[in-house]
């Protein structure tokens, strides 16, 4: 009986040792990803585009601009590379048959990574405020002054992109 207890104790001790070792050797996955890691290496598709304040068109206050995009524009995506280059892809449906499938550009963080500067292949650029950047979501906004039929006002465009 003593030998059986010792063998049982040995098995339990061995099992505890295996569990303790596997827990203590577990990798530390709590290191947060950098903004560059969150932004790069995936296709970002626009899922919302809004304007605030809304403007009146045919008696209706319009705030959802994504609704008015052609289907051929809704499948376009942006791919951010870690080297600062960007690929703009027309997606499966091209709006203009003669347009190239892709165009290149560049990107860079600004103001302590609170803003994203995007430069297009034609040399034009825009600076977007980063509202949210996660593993799957990029939300940005930009402001502009314009007269959209109600006098000159300050408007905010907000864009949400889903990354995969």
N, C-alpha and C positions, 0 to 999 in steps of 0.2 A: 504494500500500500504506500509506503514511503517513496519508493521509486516512481510510482504513478503520480504522486503529488509533485515531486520534483520535475518530472517530465511535463506535466501540465503547467506548472509555474514557469518552466523554461519556455514553453510555447507562448504563453501569455506575455512574458517579458520580451521575447523576440518580436511578437506582434506590436507591442507598444514601441519598441525601438524602431521598427520599420515606419510606423505612423509618425513618430517624432522626427525622424530623419527626413521623411518626405515633406513634412510641413516646414521644417527649418530650411530646406533647400529650395523652397518655392521661390521662383523669380519674383522680383519686385516689379509688378506691373502697374504700380501707382504713379509712375512718372508721367506727368501730363505731356501731351504732344504739343509741339511748337505750332505757331500759326502757319508756318510754311508747310509742316507735315499735314495739318488739317486741310490746307487749301490745294495741295498738289496731288497729282496722280489719279484724278478721277474726272469724270465728265459731269459738268454742272449744267443742268437744264433749268430754265426759268419756269417757275410755277406760279408766281404772282408778280404783278406790276400794278402799283396803285399810285394815285396822285392825291395830295392833301394840301389845301382844301380841294374839294371836288369843284368841277365847273359845270355850268348848265349848257346842255345841248338838247335842242328840241323840247324844252320844258322839263328835262330829266337831269338830276344832278349825277354826274359821272365821277366815280372814284376808281373803278376797276378798269384799267387800261388793258390788262392781259386778255380780257374778254374780247376786245376788238382786234387782237392780233390774228392774222391769217393762220390757218392750220400749218402751213408750210414754215412759219416762223416759230411755232410752238415746239418743234422738235429740234431746233438748233441747240447747240451746246458749246460751252467753253471748257477747254482743258488747260489747266495751269501746270507748267513744268517747274521742277525745283530749280532749274537754271535761270528762271526769270522770263522764259519765253512762254507764249500763249498760242494756242491753236483755236480758232473760231471755226466751227464745223456747221455746215448747212443741215445736217441731219439727213434722214431718209427722204424727205420731201423738200425739193428746192423751190423757192418762190420764182426764181428766174432761171430757166434752163441753161442759159449761157454763163451764169455765175460760177466761179470756181467752187469746188466742194469745200475747200478750206482756205483760210487766210491766216497769216501769222501776225503776231504782235508781241508785246511784252507786258510784264507786270512788275510792280514793286510796292512794298509797304512804305508808308510815310507816317510821320508824326507818331513815333513809338508804336507802330503797327496798329494804329486806330483808323487808318485810311488806306485805301487800295487804289493805286494809280494804274490805269490800263491804257496802254498806247496801242493804237490800231495800225494796220499795215500802211494806211495812207498818211501816217504821221500825226494824226489827231489823237488827243488823249482826253481822259476824264478822270476825275478824282472822286471816289465814292467813300463815304463814311461807313465803316464796318459796324453794323448793329449786332450781328451774331455770326460766329464762325464756330461750327462744330464738325464732327466727323461726317455728317450728312447734310448740313445746312449752311448756306452762305446768304446772309441778309445784309443788304447794303442800301444806302440812300444818298441822294444828292439834292441840292436845292438850286432853284433858278427863279428869276423874276421874268414874268411875261404877262401879256394882256390876252387872255383866252376868252375875250368877249365881255368881261366884267370889270374892266379897268386893270391896271397893272397891279399884280399881287406877287407875293413870294410863295412859291409852290415847292413841295417836296415829292420827288419820285422815290418810291420804295420798291426794291426788287427782292424777291426771294428765289434762290436757286437750290435745287436738290441735287446733291452729289452722289454718284454711285460708281 
